[in-house]
């Protein structure tokens, strides 16, 4: 599925809002393993990147420093989750609404 230009802008804006104002790790679901960390905000950022860049671009996108060699993060898992979100929610707005609700939990 591809999104319209307007939907892509909406996804990018939502992603930027999380990047600009991330929650403290203690305020969200997170996992620590040795020196590695994975949290819900990072997952949502990765989901948004997949959705607005598309699968091919997401696969080629290098990992951000915080995720390099991080065994808690998997591009394959992000892509699988995105495919499920697209199938269930269909539109960018509905996916964003779902992700916003998840952040409130």
C-alpha positions as MATLAB code, in Angstrom:
seq = 'XXXXXXXXXXXXXXXXXXXXXXXXXXXXXXXXXXXXXXXXXXXXXXXXXXXXXXXXXXXXXXXXXXXXXXXXXXXXXXXXXXXXXXXXXXXXXXXXXXXXXXXXX';
ca = [
       0.000    0.000    0.000;
       1.202    3.472   -0.732;
       0.039    6.586    1.011;
      -0.863    9.925   -0.524;
       1.486   12.884   -0.256;
      -0.793   14.343    2.409;
      -0.762   11.097    4.422;
       3.033   10.905    4.192;
       3.277   14.455    5.531;
       0.947   13.522    8.386;
       3.107   10.475    9.237;
       6.295   12.565    9.118;
       4.756   15.238   11.336;
       3.664   12.620   13.873;
       7.131   11.040   13.807;
       8.780   14.423   14.346;
       6.515   15.126   17.321;
       7.791   11.970   19.008;
      11.396   12.713   18.099;
      11.136   16.246   19.488;
       9.404   15.262   22.723;
      10.277   11.681   23.623;
       9.011   10.286   26.868;
      11.339    9.215   29.634;
      12.134    5.512   29.393;
      10.490    4.954   32.759;
       7.245    6.447   31.419;
       6.865    3.982   28.550;
       7.278    0.332   27.760;
      10.979   -0.397   27.464;
      13.386   -3.315   27.626;
      17.006   -3.310   28.749;
      19.490   -6.018   27.892;
      23.055   -5.371   28.959;
      23.948   -2.007   27.404;
      21.087   -2.161   24.903;
      17.699   -0.509   25.147;
      14.469   -0.677   23.168;
      11.419    1.452   23.901;
       7.960    2.136   22.553;
       8.820    5.599   21.192;
      11.696    4.147   19.160;
       9.375    1.464   17.819;
       6.819    4.076   16.756;
       9.545    6.124   15.046;
      10.659    3.034   13.119;
       7.047    2.228   12.172;
       6.571    5.754   10.850;
       9.831    5.597    8.875;
       8.667    2.378    7.214;
       5.250    3.839    6.445;
       6.430    7.111    4.927;
       9.531    5.741    3.166;
       8.109    2.450    1.938;
       9.522   -1.038    2.336;
      12.412   -0.787   -0.134;
      13.733    2.484    1.290;
      13.269    1.267    4.874;
      15.300   -1.874    4.197;
      18.153    0.215    2.738;
      18.027    2.875    5.463;
      21.045    2.555    7.782;
      20.322    2.046   11.454;
      20.443    5.143   13.640;
      23.297    5.127   16.153;
      20.987    4.200   19.035;
      20.024    0.989   17.218;
      23.320   -0.122   15.684;
      24.091   -3.691   16.773;
      21.034   -3.568   19.065;
      19.655   -7.130   19.356;
      16.360   -5.798   20.729;
      15.496   -4.121   17.410;
      14.615   -5.927   14.210;
      13.727   -4.365   10.869;
      11.893   -7.576   10.030;
       9.691   -7.225   13.120;
       8.979   -3.582   12.316;
       8.003   -4.490    8.743;
       5.761   -7.308    9.953;
       4.056   -5.010   12.465;
       3.572   -2.343    9.780;
       1.982   -4.815    7.394;
      -0.432   -5.826   10.171;
      -1.240   -2.180   10.966;
      -1.876   -1.382    7.300;
      -4.129   -4.407    6.906;
      -6.113   -3.608   10.038;
      -6.327    0.202    9.951;
      -5.996    0.957    6.203;
      -5.270    4.718    6.433;
      -2.422    6.777    7.850;
      -4.810    8.670   10.125;
      -6.205    5.487   11.641;
      -2.708    4.052   12.155;
      -1.576    7.283   13.823;
      -4.652    7.277   16.063;
      -3.849    3.713   17.103;
      -0.214    4.613   17.837;
      -1.280    7.659   19.841;
      -3.570    5.473   21.940;
      -0.734    2.988   22.481;
       1.460    5.805   23.793;
      -1.175    6.661   26.409;
      -1.153    3.178   27.920;
];
